[in-house]
Amino acid sequence: MNLTYRSKLEQLGLSPTEVQVYLAILQHGPLAAAAIANQTGIARTSIYPTICSLADKGLVEGGAGYGSKFAAVSPAQALPALVAREKQILSDREQIARELAETLEPLAANAEFALDDAVQVIRSRQVIAERFDRLQLEAERTVDVIIKAPILNPRKDNPAQQKAQRRGVHFRGLYERAAIEDRVIKPYIQGWIASGEEARVYDGELPYKLLIFDGEIVLMILTRRGGQSSALFVRHEPLAKSLTQWFNFLWEEAKPLAARTQMGVRGSKRIPASRKQRAKKTASARTLALRKKPPGFKVSRDGAQIG
């Protein structure tokens, strides 16, 4: 019985010690603390705190005197009451959360306003991705990005970037050579470029991932020991402008990365096979004519007869 129901009682919120004590009393009838300790192997000094906790939860009842015995409340009565109690606690917490949310929201707005010329360290990958999307949506002029592998949120489309580009925000992506060959990044690069991103590839290793928004805000992605990523968020225009100058220097050293279409690199022309064949036949005929020219005729370099 212990092995069958122990985990389920723990799912209802009982600790492993509480489960042992409750099942012992339930199986063996009213027991004193010493008897419970013998049945469960739990130290007697831990029995009384556990009994008090079970009594608070409505699972055990007993006398208050020394050496008194404790009895288990019927499961049919105690367990539904325990669930109802947990529901009430959860309801109370939800109410507290709603009240605190309304009270603290103005403070959160003020804290956001106070981020000017401030620094934040973001340690959650999800929060970093959310902040990146929000900064793209808030950008008004430019977003400059240094891309290194691995990327935080690999995806073919970037809705936040697309919305910003429709508003006229100019995106520049500077890829290190290893990034464009990365098996996770490589399938998406052409789609990003085709959507309007201006991209270049730097022949070498770039020190870290960097994002600069409007030359005012910096988001620097750093890799900690163990491979986890953190982000350094800085709202400081002088720093952003100096990093933009460094970005422009690397940009001038990099090579343009063009989008490819079904006909190859955008802007290149392919000659249809039929045209190639016709040109080849014409050249062969012209060569044959040169070889069989009649006496007294001269032929110019372009194959025209003279005289």
C-alpha positions, 0 to 999 in steps of 0.5 A: 500500500505504501509504495502504491499510494505514496507518490499520489499523496505527495502529488496532493502536497504532502511531504515524504515524511508526512506520507509515511506518518499518515499511512502508518496511522491509517493502517495501524489505528491510533498510535502514540509518537513512539509507536509511529517512530517504530513503524516508520523508522523516523526519529521521534524528534521529527514525529511531533512536527510532522503530526502538527503539520498533518493536523493543520491539513486536516489529516490527523487528529488526537489528544494534546497530552504527553503520550496521547495517541493520534488517529487518521481522519477518514480519507473520504473526508480528509482528502477532498477537504485537503484539495479544497484547502489548496484551491482556496490557498491558490485563489487567495494567491491569485487575488494577491497577485492581481492586487500587486500587479495593479499596485506595482505596474506604475513602479515598473513603468518608472523603472523602465523610464529610468533605464536611460544611461543604465546597464542591465545584465540579462541571463535568460535566453528567452528574455534576451530574444524578447528584448531583441524583438522589442528593440527591433520594433522600437528602432526608428532608423538603423539596426546594425548586427554582428552575427556569430554562431550559434544564434539564439533563436534560429528561424527563417523569418523575423517578424519584428525585423520585417515590421521595422523594415516596412517602416523604413528601418535599415538593417545591416548584418555583418557575418563572420566567415564561420557563421555563414557556413554554420549548418543552423544559420546557413539555410536562413541567410538567403531569406534574410537578405532577400527580405531587405537586410544588407549583409556582408561577410568578414574574413576572420573571427569577430569577438562577440555578437553585437546589436546597435539600435539607432546608434543609441542602444547596445545589446551585447551577447556574451557566452559564459562558461558552460556555453550559456548566453548572457546579454549586456543591455546598455542605453548610452549614446556615446558608447553606442556611437563609438561601437558604431564607428568600430562596426563601420570599420569592420563593415568596410573591410567585409565583402558584400553578401548577395542574395541568390535567385533561381538564376544564380546571384541576383543581377547575373544573366544566364544565356539559354542553352538554345542561344548557345547552340545557335551561336555555336552553329553560326561560328562553325559555319563561318569557320567552314566558309573561311576554309572554302573561300573562292579564289580572288576573294579576301575575307575580313576579320569578322568574316565579311567578303571583300573584293 
